[in-house]
Amino acid sequence: MNPSVIVFGGSGFIGQYLVNELILRGYSVTNADIKKALDYDHDYTFIQCDITDRKSVSEIITKGAFDIVYNLAGFANLDLAIHHPYQTINLNVLGNINILDACVEAKIKRFVFASSAYAMSNKGSFYGISKLSSEKIVEEYQKRYNLDFTILRYGSMYSELPFDNNYIYSLVKEAIQTGEIRHNGDGQEIREYIHASDAAKLSVDVIESDDYVNLHLVLTGNEKLRRIELFELIREIMNEDLKILLVDKAVPHHYKYTPYSFYPSVSRKLVANPHIDMGQGILECIRSVHRRKKD
């Protein structure tokens, strides 16, 4: 019998794909989030929960008889986090501690924390700080309370779902609505994009093996792509005279070539194989935007 799993933040960008993947593999899944997702393909148990509510989090975990806890909840938009330090730390650090305490009390077998590539960088402002802080706290809980963990440092993800932290979807939407792509920077920034469904598959793989216990893992795409190449790819797929405007105003809190700025805990890198082709993924984004225009 597969373990019982609860996903905090299961209605979010990565969370929706993760919950679906867990259900497909036969897990008993509970989604704990502030709001219920509308785009799930399967039935699941939903519990409304704010992770800053310490009592509520404790009751949910201690009474739920769960084996594995994922924490994907929190402040996920880097650009917004820059302007909201209190909310970012409150959700991403203190909210995470609430979940950790309940995991210790309930003797959870494995805690999986959704971190970010920005935990490895001196970029990312309060968002990156919150992720690195939480990673260190998770490590300390393992040392003091023997709570096994897996930390997932997600890279640049995308899909056809309309979330404000889904950069490629927002880019495609802008291109369709305005006929242009406007970018702050020289377009030489490098990213390794991974489809959220591929990231979700890898996120479930890690709980099915003891090889990933108490490790930090980087989840990213297979190929490096410059932003200007991404823009040209979108233009070619759309088959339209799309204007690409590069504004010489780089965003200071985003890394340009690599997130590695200093030396936090060493992590392995996981890539999906097979994976969703980048062109196919962007095509799905374009279709999704057009479908939602008709609704």
N, C-alpha and C positions, 0 to 999 in steps of 0.2 A: 504493500500500500504506500502510495506516494505521500510525502509529508504535507502538512497543512501550512499554507503560506499566507501572510498578510503583507500587503503593499501599501505603505503610507505614500500618498500622492499618486495613486493609481489612475486618477482621472487626468493627469497631466500629459505632456508631450511624449515622454518616454514611457510613462506609466501605462498608458492605454495599450501600447504594443506589448509591454511586459506582461500585463494581466492576460491578454489574449494568448500569448505564447505559453504561459504557465497552464492555462486551461487546456490548450491543445495537447499538452504533454501529460494531462491527467491529474494535475494538482488540484487540491481543494483550495480555492482562492477567495480571499476577502480583500476588498478595496476600501481603505480608510482615507477619506478626503473630505474637503469642505463641501464639494459639490459632486454630483454623480455625472459620469461621462455619458455622452449620448451615442458615441460611435462604436461601442463594443459589438463584436460579432457573436459573443456567447453570453450566457447567463452567468452571474457571479453574485456573491454576497457583498452588499454595500453597507458601510457604516459611516455616518457623517461624523467628521472629527477635525478639530483644530489642534495641530500638534503643539501649540503654545499652551493648551489646556492640560496641565500636568495630570490632574485627577482623571480626566477622560481618557487620556492615553494609557494610563496605568490600568484602568478598569478594562479597557479593550484588550490589551495584551495579556494581562494576568488571567482573565476569564475566558480567553479564546482558545486555549489549548493549541497554540501554534508551535510549529517546529522552527520555522524560518521567518525572519522579519526583514523586509526591504524598506529602506527609507529613501524615497524619491521626492518627498515633499520639501517645500521651502521656496525661497526667492530664486528664480531661475534665470531672470533676464539681467545680464551683466550691465547693460546700458542704464537700466532703471535703478539697479542696485547702487550705482555710483552716487545717485542723489538721495538714496534712502538707507543710510548706514544702520540706523537703529532697527528698522524693520528687517534688514538683511541679517544682522547678527541675531536678532530675536528669533527669527524663523530657522535660519540655517545652523545656528550653534545651540542656542538654548532649547529650541524645539527638538533638536537631535538628542540633546542630553535627556530630555523627558522620555524619549523612546528608549534610549540606552538603559536608563534606570529601571524601566518596566521590563526590559529584556533580562536584566540581571535577576530581578525579582521572580520572573516567570521561568528562569533557567532555559532561555531560548538556545537552541543548538547553534545557530549561525545568524549573524547580523550582517546584512549587505547594505553598504552605504554608497549612495550616488554622489560621487565627487565630480571633479572637473579637471581638465588639463591645466586650468589656471591655478590649481593648487601647486603646480610645479613652476610657477612663473612669478616674477615680481610685477607683472601686469595684473589686470583684473580688478584693481581697486578693492572695495569692500567685499565684492563677490568672491574674488580669489582668496582674500584673507579669511573669510568665513568658511570656505571649503578646507583650506589648510588647517585652520584651527580645529575644525570638526574631525579631520583625519587624525590629528594628534590626540584628541580626546578619545576617539575610538580605540586607538592603539593603547592608551593608558587603561581603558576599561578592560582590555584583554589581559593586561599585566596584573591588574589589581583584582579583577573579578572573574578571570578566566572565560570571558565572553568571546568566542571565536568570531572572526569577522572576515569579510572580503570587501575591499574598497575598489570601486569602479570609477576610474577617471575618464569620464566621457569626453570625447573630442567634438568635432564639428558635425552635428547631426542634422538631418533634414528628412522631410517626408511630405506627403500631400495634405497633411492636417494643418489647419489654420491657427497656429499658436504664435504669440508675439515673439517667442525666442526661436522660431523656425525661420532662419535667415533666408534660405533658398526659396521657400514658399512666398515669403514677403517680397523677395526680389522678383519672382515670376508675376505676382499680383501687380506690383508696380509697373512692370513691363507691359502687361496686358492693358492696364487702366490708363497709362500715360504715354505709352509708346517709347519709353526711354528707361534706362537704368542709370541712376546717379550714385556715384560712389566717392566717399571721402578717402582719398589715398591715391597712390600711383598704380594700383592694380597688380602690383608684384607680390602682394601678400600671399603666403602659401598656406593652404589648408588640406587636410586629408579627410574628406567628407565621408560619412558613413550613414546609410539609411537607418532610420530608427528601428525598423523591424529587424535588421541585421544586428543592431546593438542589443535588442531585446533577446534574440536567440543566444547571443554570447552571455547575456546577463543571467540566463537560466542555466546555461552550460556550467557556470562556475559553482552552482550549488549541487551539481550532480557528480562532483569529484572532490576528493579531499586534497587534490593537488593545489587548490586555490585557497585553502584555509590560511588566514592571517597574512594575505598577500595584497599588494596594490597592483591593479591591472589598468592598463591604458586601452580603451576601446576606441579605435579609429579606423579610417578607411584604408584601402590597399594602395592608393595612388595619390601622389602629391599633385595639387592643382593650384595654379595661380588664379587670383580673382579675375583677372582680365580674361583668362582662358575659360573660366566659368561663364562670364558674361557673353563671350563669343559663342559658347556652346548653347546657351539659352537662345541667342539670336538665330543661330542656324536651325535649331529644332523648331522654333516658332515660324521660321521661313518668312520673316517680315523685316522691313528696314528699321530695325530697332536702334535708337540712338544710345550710345554709351558715353556718358559724361563723367570724366575723372576730375574730381575737385581736389586741388592740392591742399588738402586739409586732413591729414591723417588723424584717426581717433587715438588719443594717447593711451587709453587703457586696454587696447587690444594688441596682442603680439603680432609681429610681422611675419617672421619666418619659422619660429619655433617657440613653444611654451617653456622650454627649459631655460631657466634663468639662474637657478641655484640648485642645491642638492638636498631635496627632501627624501623621503623613503624611496628606495629603488623600486621600480615597478616593471612588470612584464608587459609586453604589448600583445593584444589579441586582435586579429583581423578576421572578418567573416569570409568563409570559403565553403560553399558558393556565396555570392553576395549580389545585391540588386545593382544592375548596371546604372551608372550615373545618368546616362542619357534617358534610360527608361524611367528612372526616378523623377527626373525633371519633367518628362512628358506627363507623368501622373500628376505632378503639381499643376501643370497647365490645364489638364482636364478638370482637376478639382476646382480651380478658380472659376473656370467657365460654368461648371455645374452650379456652383454657389451663386453666380451672377443671375442664373435663371430662377433660383428659389425665391 
